[in-house]
Amino acid sequence: MDRQDPDALPPLPAAFAALLDAVIPPEHRAMVEASYAEPKDAVVRHNPLQGVSLAHAAEALAALGAEPLPGVEGVWRVPAAARERLTRHPLVEQGALYIQGAASQAAVWALDPQPGEDILDLAAAPGGKTALIAARLANRGRIAAVEPVRARFFRLKANLQRLGVTCAQLYLKDGTQVGRLVPQRFDRVLLDAPCSSEAQFTRLDPASWAHWSPRKVRASAALQARLLRSAVQALKPGGVLLYSTCSLSPQEDELVLDALLRERDDLTVEPLPWPCPLPAAPGLAAWDGQPLHPDLQRARRVLPSRWTDAFFLARLRKAG
Ligand SMILES: C[S@@+](CC[C@H](N)C(=O)[O-])C[C@H]1O[C@@H](n2cnc3c(N)ncnc32)[C@H](O)[C@@H]1O
């Protein structure tokens, strides 16, 4: 799709535009505004679990005009104009290449799973991050992947099979119950929480925000708080918890963590391993005139741009 005249496109919902005013640093505002009015470049990664070499994948992608992302092996940015050809590419169909946003991959880079570890993926479908964790583990170790929505659970199962993941056990379960069932069990926990999905907004398709409302943000925040407590309970002492959302609302990001950090003194927010430069800002220092826990400035807000979607990431360590 070609670039369109932004003035001719429908405006973002007013409440969301006000949120952007409040959370996007002024120096990034023009980039963020533009990102809602243009088709985005795709990001794709090599999936080493399918037996296709990195060199072969690189050759196929060069033909689509792809550029490798600096700092991370086997990840490319593909121009928006080639997105359809990429989506239909045989290497994508066979699971040797996987289209996955850079910010979404950054959640796994920051989790930093190590071969042999026990990992919990507490909100797993459709499985993009589970599959990247498995790739990082080279299928050595164990992933417990939890998803309560039946249709999404079966999609998760099919995706992991297609991507050659053999180290994951899948659980059709409510993640809020997991911590109580298996306390202090996992070396690392990923909570890529269900959220109001603000990252999907585009003015090229107003249906992208049809289901969004401030009320949905509040409902998401309540579920996230319960899932986060379950995630902390399931984590071993000394373990790492990566919390992420694809929402820009502080209610779903810093505020959920702020409440948790104020009620427990065994959690610290760590700087994020950040191998590839993505457009990002630190976590907020204050909201609604109230200061937030100072550790939260170590979180990262990935900003919407020509090639990234909005994403919030925070890495927590439980005292050993
Ligand atoms: C943001 S998506 C996860 C995306 C996934 N991590 C990936 O990278 O492909 C959030 C998921 O949480 C699931 N979910 C909703 N309620 C949940 C709950 N109570 N416990 C666990 N997962 C839940 C949703 O169905 C959805 O599949």
The ligand as an ORCA input file, in Angstrom:
! r2SCAN-3c Opt
* xyz 0 1
  C      -0.476    -10.640     24.055
  S      -1.148    -12.208     23.823
  C       0.264    -13.241     23.937
  C       1.094    -13.282     22.693
  C       2.176    -14.340     22.749
  N       3.035    -14.188     23.913
  C       3.024    -14.356     21.502
  O       4.115    -13.786     21.501
  O       2.594    -14.947     20.520
  C      -1.925    -12.536     25.351
  C      -2.544    -13.905     25.468
  O      -3.010    -14.044     26.821
  C      -4.144    -14.860     26.777
  N      -4.874    -14.738     28.057
  C      -6.044    -14.099     28.323
  N      -6.406    -14.302     29.601
  C      -5.452    -15.082     30.173
  C      -5.282    -15.667     31.458
  N      -6.171    -15.485     32.430
  N      -4.191    -16.446     31.660
  C      -3.280    -16.648     30.684
  N      -3.389    -16.115     29.436
  C      -4.463    -15.351     29.189
  C      -4.900    -14.357     25.565
  O      -5.866    -15.294     25.124
  C      -3.743    -14.155     24.577
  O      -3.543    -15.308     23.820
*
